[in-house]
Amino acid sequence: MEEAINKFVIENFGLSVFMMCVIIIGIVFISVWSYKIYAKVKHIDDLPCNLHQEKMNELDKSVIRIETSIRFLTKELEATMKLFQRQHLIKDDGFTQSKSPLSITPKGWEMVKELGVDKMFDHNWIRIESLITDNVKDKNAYDIDNFCIEQAVVYPEKFLGDSDIATLKADAYEKGDSLSSYMKVVAILSRDRYLKEYGISQVKH
């Protein structure tokens, strides 16, 4: 896992630096703001009672603004990271192409037949089906697609057995490919079969 993270950082160094700067700026901003609030609290304690309540009300409003800002910053960072992660995961490789939705190329289908990925998939389908059903709250094509791609690439063991993954790793090593390229194919197979079996129409995204 650590190796995969290091590889992602190296391949996306500019993005990593940018996101780190955003996080640091956010932390500094919130820390300074929190310190000012603390200073106000100390000052309020020395005020007469009639001013004490008034200042405390102002302080409560400031705290609410801080909490709102923290939630906003957290959601923005989460949305940005998901966007960049999505762009990284769906970039074109030999087996898949990033049209909408992500699809398997002729070369990808050749790999499926050559390594027996279709048989691996069929053998693990019951587990994959339960995984999607239990973890995707809104059963629509968009969320199912996102879940399959993100989970299969990061957690291949959730979709295939150890011997299956070993077979894919051996082929990836021999051909100089990454395991994620193979797992994206598994993700697409999972998505398409689930949508078909549950009668969920594919939407453009």
N, C-alpha and C positions, 0 to 999 in steps of 0.2 A: 504493500500500500504506500509506504514511504517513497519507494522508487517511482511509483506512478505519479505521486504528488510532485516530486522533484522534476520529473520529466515535463509535467504540465507547466511548472514555473519557468523552466528553461525555455520552453517553446513559446510562452506567453509572458516573457519578462517585462515587457513594457506595460502590459495590463496589470501584472502583479504589483509593479511599482506604483502605478496610478491608484489602484485600490488601497494599497497600504497608506499612501498619502492621504486619501480621503478618510480612512479610518482614524489615522493619527490626528488629522485636523478636527474631526468630529469629537474625538476623546479630549483633546486640548480645550476645544470650545466648551464642552459640557463641564469639564473640570473647573475652568475659570468661572463659569456661570455658577456652579455649585459652591465654589469658595465665596463668591459674592453673597450668595444666599446665607451661608454660614456666618459671614461677617455681619449681615443684617440681623440675624438671630441674636448674636452677642450684643449688638447695639440695642435691640428692642428690650432685652432683659433689664436695661438700665433706665428705661423710660417710665414715666408715671402711668398709673393704671388706665387712665382715660385714653392715652395714646397707644398703650400696649395692644389693646384689642384691634384698633384700627390698623396698626402696623402688621399685626398677625394676619389679618384678612388679606392685606397686600401680599404678604409672604405666601399665603396659601395659593393665591393666584399665580405667583411666580413659580411655585413648585409644580403646579398644573401645567404651566407652559413648558417647564423643563421636561416633564414626563411626556408631553405631547411631542416635543422635539426629539426626544430619544426614540420614541416609537416610530416617528417619521423617518429618522436617520436609519434605524434598523430595517424598516421596510424597503427603503430606497437601496440600501446595500444588498439586501436579499434579492430584490428584483434585478439589480445590475449583475450580480453574480450568476443568477439563473440565466439571464440573457446571454452572457459571455460563455457560460458552460454549454448552453444549448448550441450556440454557434460553433463552439469547438467540437462538440460531439457529432454534429451533422455535416461537417465539412466532407467534401467528396473524397473517396478513396477508391481502390480498385473494385471493391465489392458492392458499394452503395453509391447513390447519387442524391444530392440534396434538392431535388425538385419537391413540390408539395403534393402528397407527403413523401418522406424519405422512402426510396425504393431500392430494390436489389438490381444490380446490373447483370448483363449476360455473364460476365466474368464471375460475379458473385454466385450465380446459379450453377456455374461449372464447379466452383469450389464446394457448394452444397452437395452436389452429386458425387464428386470425387472423394470427399471425406465422410460422406454419409451423415451430414448435418441434419438432413430431413429426418433420418431415423433417430438420431439423438434427440431431436426436438419432439418427435412423436412419443418417445419413451418417457420424456419428462413433462409432457403436456398437462397432465392432471395437476402436478405441482405448480406449474406456471399459471394455469387457469385460476387456481386458488389464490396464488400470490396477487394476481391482478384484482380479483374479486374482493379480497380482504383489504387491499391497500389503496385502491382508487375510489375515492368517495363519490365523485360525479362520473357516472359511466357514459362519457362522451368520447368521441374519437380523439379530440385534442389532448385530454388528460391521460387517456390510455396510451397514446403515442409517446407523450413525454415520459410517463412512468416506465414504459418498456425500454426506451432508449437509455435513459439515465441509469436505471437499475441494472440492466444487463451489462452495460459497459463497466460500471463501478463494482458490481457484485455478481460476476459471472456464475458463482457457485449457487446462486438462488435459482438459476435457470437451467443449468446443466450439471451432470454428475462429475465427480473428480476425474474419472477415466476419459470422459468426453472432453473436458477442458485440457487434459494432458495431451490429447490428440491434436487439438487446435493449437496449443502452444508449440508442439513439435513442428507442425507445418509452418506456423508463423516464424519460428526461429530459422527454419530451413530457407524460407523465401524472403526473410528480412521484413516481414510485416509486423504489425502490432496486434495483440489479442483483441483490442477494442474493435478493429475492423471486422473480425469474425463475429464478435458479439453483437455488433449492430445488425448483422444479418439475422441472428437469432431473435433480436428485438423486433425486427420487422415481421418475421414469421409469427411471433407471439401476438403482436398487434393485429395483424391481418386475420389470423384465425379467431381471435377473441371477438373482433368486430363482426366477423361472418357468423359465428355460432350464436351470438347474442343479437343479431339483426341490427347492429348499430351502424348507421350510415357514416361514411368518411366525409369529413368537412375539410375545406381548404384552410390552411393556416400558414 
